[in-house]
Amino acid sequence: MCVIVDTSSSHLIFNDPNTPLAAPVWRWLSRGGLLVYGGRLATELLVTASGRRILRQLSAAGWAQEIPTGDITAAEATLKACARLRSNDAHVLGLAVASGARTLITNDDNLVTDFTDPAILRPKGRIYSHPSHYRLLQHVRGCRGYRSGRRTKKLKRNF
């Protein structure tokens, strides 16, 4: 029950949690979902002050988990050596391999093609890009770092 938010869509999810696209994601996170990040994606997300603040709050509440950079880098190197990638986002695919997350929020067409290609990512990933895709947030596959059960911490949203 993990999701990855790509930099290309982070502003759509993080800036206003009440938008039609973001509301189902925030509702899912509050009910036990987990956002995973790490490596180069973490660096990209942490560039802005709002990204730093939101990821810090999500992590403190147990709603986000950072995956070790070494695990992501190793998976990324394997993907670059074995697969013909269309996107320049091997770091996102490496995060998916290292974490086990198979749901991605992005609007990058080349990354969508790579993430849903079973020759690159097995099992292939799924893309959340519209509020009607909310069912993708209800999948039951776990991922690394996911703890089953409800978290007791509430998120203090200052954004």
C-alpha atoms as one frame of an Amber mdcrd trajectory, in Angstrom:
protein
   0.000   0.000   0.000   2.588   2.510  -1.125   2.607   5.302  -3.660   5.368
   7.309  -5.309   4.789  10.967  -6.200   6.942  12.102  -9.112   8.331  15.617
  -9.151   6.241  16.455 -12.234   3.037  16.014 -10.176   4.187  16.859  -6.664
   2.790  20.395  -6.823  -0.640  18.986  -7.736  -0.681  16.767  -4.646   1.262
  18.815  -2.093   0.105  22.410  -2.716  -3.599  21.986  -2.005  -4.849  18.738
  -0.463  -8.459  19.671  -1.308  -8.169  19.626  -5.103 -10.054  16.863  -6.923
  -6.784  15.076  -7.795  -5.181  15.378  -4.356  -8.164  14.744  -2.059  -8.361
  10.960  -2.689  -4.596  10.653  -2.118  -4.731  12.500   1.208  -7.801  10.506
   2.293  -5.965   7.267   1.438  -2.827   8.383   3.302  -4.929   9.201   6.374
  -6.381   5.686   6.307  -3.068   3.860   6.314  -1.484   4.539   2.931   2.221
   5.265   2.678   4.172   7.592   0.411   7.686   6.376  -0.365  10.554   8.557
  -1.532  14.324   8.506  -1.544  17.493   8.948  -3.557  17.414  11.481  -6.358
  13.621  11.802  -6.127  13.970  12.928  -2.508  16.537  15.502  -3.588  14.151
  16.787  -6.273  11.177  16.924  -3.894  13.181  18.630  -1.146  14.342  21.501
  -3.379  11.421  23.715  -2.388  10.656  24.864   1.135   7.103  23.565   0.847
   8.363  20.148  -0.286  10.722  19.962   2.698   7.995  20.984   5.116   5.400
  18.564   3.766   7.746  15.565   3.588   8.983  16.308   7.112   5.374  16.398
   8.377   4.383  13.250   6.490   7.440  11.369   7.766   6.906  12.494  11.367
   3.303  11.299  11.223   4.311   7.940   9.724   2.634   8.723   6.410   5.878
   8.754   4.404   8.947   6.509   4.423  12.378   7.284   2.997  13.983   4.320
   1.230  17.797   4.127   1.569  19.642   5.693  -1.357  21.992   2.707  -1.728
  19.094   0.339  -2.434  17.645   2.712  -5.021  21.011   3.287  -6.717  21.641
  -0.458  -7.044  18.206  -1.046  -8.592  18.669   1.959 -10.875  22.010   0.640
 -12.151  20.445  -2.740 -12.944  17.581  -1.079 -14.816  19.903   1.124 -16.853
  22.028  -1.887 -17.819  19.171  -4.228 -18.745  16.312  -2.096 -20.012  15.760
   0.345 -22.816  14.282   3.218 -20.901  12.284   5.891 -22.673  12.351   8.339
 -19.773  15.191  10.007 -17.930  13.651   8.870 -14.628  15.533   5.663 -13.857
  15.717   6.908 -10.262  11.911   6.697  -9.964  11.907   3.179 -11.415  14.765
   2.254  -9.060  12.676   3.518  -6.134   9.776   1.349  -7.283  12.032  -1.727
  -7.416  13.698  -0.984  -4.071  10.448  -0.195  -2.247   8.006  -2.545  -3.956
   5.628   0.352  -4.666   3.644  -0.108  -7.858   1.474   3.003  -7.924   2.901
   6.236  -9.299   1.469   9.734  -9.463   2.909  11.454 -12.523   2.027  13.237
 -15.724   5.312  12.429 -17.519   4.320  10.383 -20.589   7.714   8.680 -21.025
   7.802   7.694 -17.350   4.255   6.340 -17.652   5.389   4.156 -20.563   8.404
   2.823 -18.605   6.504   2.333 -15.330   3.742   0.295 -16.988   6.094  -1.826
 -19.124   6.367  -5.356 -17.644   9.748  -5.769 -19.360  11.067  -2.983 -17.129
   9.043  -3.274 -13.929   7.562  -6.548 -12.770   4.835  -6.610 -11.696   4.153
  -3.618 -13.859   3.140  -0.387 -12.215  -0.086   1.575 -12.300  -0.568   5.298
 -12.809  -2.765   7.587 -10.733  -3.353  10.706 -12.837  -7.041  11.481 -12.428
  -9.491  11.451  -9.497 -11.374   8.587 -11.176  -8.277   6.420 -10.574  -8.886
   6.421  -6.807  -9.280   2.633  -6.831  -5.552   2.334  -7.551  -4.988   3.696
  -4.056  -6.919   0.787  -2.553  -4.602  -1.987  -3.691  -3.491  -4.436  -1.025
   0.083  -5.215  -2.022   2.468  -4.130   0.645   5.825  -2.580   0.109   9.055
  -2.245   2.005   8.639  -0.045   5.043   4.871  -0.477   5.192   3.477  -1.323
   8.583   0.045  -2.825   8.641  -2.529  -1.413  11.000  -3.658   2.098  11.662
  -1.194   4.715  12.707  -2.062   6.654  15.796  -0.357   9.903  14.859  -2.424
  12.571  13.222  -0.897  14.827  10.635  -0.711  18.485  11.537  -1.253  20.140
   8.194   0.305  23.569   8.041  -0.086  23.977   4.321
